[in-house]
Amino acid sequence: MSKAIRIHANGGPEVLAYEDADPGQPGEGQILIRHTAIGLNFIDVYYRSGLYPPPGGLPLVPGSEAAGVVLALGTGVDWLKPGDRIAYAINVGAYSEQRVIAADRVVKVPDGISDEQAAAMMLKGMTAEYLLRRTFPVKAGDTILY
């Protein structure tokens, strides 16, 4: 049996419950993965505290980004294989040991990138790209504070 951190009611860190969680088997277009690293994002605190309503309501398994290893493939998934290293950024559910996820939501992690790096850069990397390329396209001579 896999484990997950689940929130059943809003509150402080004490509402985080470490529980059994059956990830199920992958269906059409899905994969079963074992997480090796997860990214931590402040929005999870907002969901936990009730400041933002969590997608799908409570109970909730928080976490929006992770890296892991493919364990099993659902039908129609032909570009991945068991053992492949992957990473993703989606809504919620990363605070788990294993999960089923749509295969088209993951990317392969190249050699030279650790699982910790892959998990930490997915959502934050997209945020940086959005801010520096789309919100205010930074160009030569601009100054940015980080």
Secondary structure, DSSP 8 states (H G I E B T S, - for coil): -EEEEEESS-SSGGGEEEEEE------TTEEEEEEEEE---THHHHHHHTSS--TT-SSB---SEEEEEEEEE-TT--S--TT-EEEEE-SS--SBSEEEEEGGGEEE--TTS-HHHHHHHHHHHHHHHIIIIIIS---TT-----
